[in-house]
């Protein structure tokens, strides 16, 4: 989780972000490490393509997905 937070903070100016978290092999102590990939400036239309890549096996299915979107300013609810 810490890796993903660092990755998100580093790339906030490139929002919206799609952060994919993958588990790696367990180490000697039995702990599982993770790797994180980030797609920058993702738009809603890209989401279908991302899901299709997972479904056909073109991309590995992540263990977790985090979508980071910019919060609008000055908008009333």
SVG drawing of the C-alpha trace seen along z (x, -y; Angstrom):
<svg xmlns="http://www.w3.org/2000/svg" viewBox="-26 -28 40 46">
<polyline fill="none" stroke="black" stroke-width="0.4" points="0.0,0.0 2.9,-2.4 4.2,-2.0 0.9,-2.9 0.6,-6.1 4.1,-7.2 3.2,-6.6 0.0,-8.5 1.6,-11.5 4.4,-11.6 1.9,-11.7 -1.0,-13.8 -0.5,-16.5 -1.1,-13.8 -4.6,-12.9 -6.8,-11.1 -4.6,-8.1 -5.3,-4.4 -3.0,-2.6 -2.8,1.2 -1.3,3.2 0.2,6.6 1.4,9.2 4.9,10.6 6.4,13.8 6.7,14.4 10.1,13.7 12.0,15.9 10.0,14.5 6.7,15.4 5.8,11.8 4.4,10.9 5.8,7.9 3.9,5.8 4.6,3.9 2.6,0.9 1.9,-0.4 0.4,-3.8 -1.4,-5.0 -1.6,-8.8 -4.3,-11.0 -6.7,-8.2 -10.2,-9.0 -13.4,-7.1 -13.3,-5.8 -10.0,-4.0 -11.6,-1.9 -13.3,0.5 -10.0,1.0 -8.2,1.7 -10.8,4.3 -10.6,6.0 -6.8,6.3 -7.3,8.1 -10.1,10.4 -8.1,11.5 -5.0,12.0 -3.0,9.3 -2.3,7.7 -2.0,9.5 -5.1,9.1 -4.1,6.9 -4.9,7.7 -6.1,4.2 -7.0,1.1 -7.0,-2.5 -8.5,-5.2 -7.4,-8.7 -9.5,-11.6 -9.0,-15.3 -11.6,-16.9 -13.3,-19.9 -13.0,-23.3 -15.7,-25.8 -18.5,-23.5 -21.7,-23.4 -23.2,-20.0"/>
</svg>
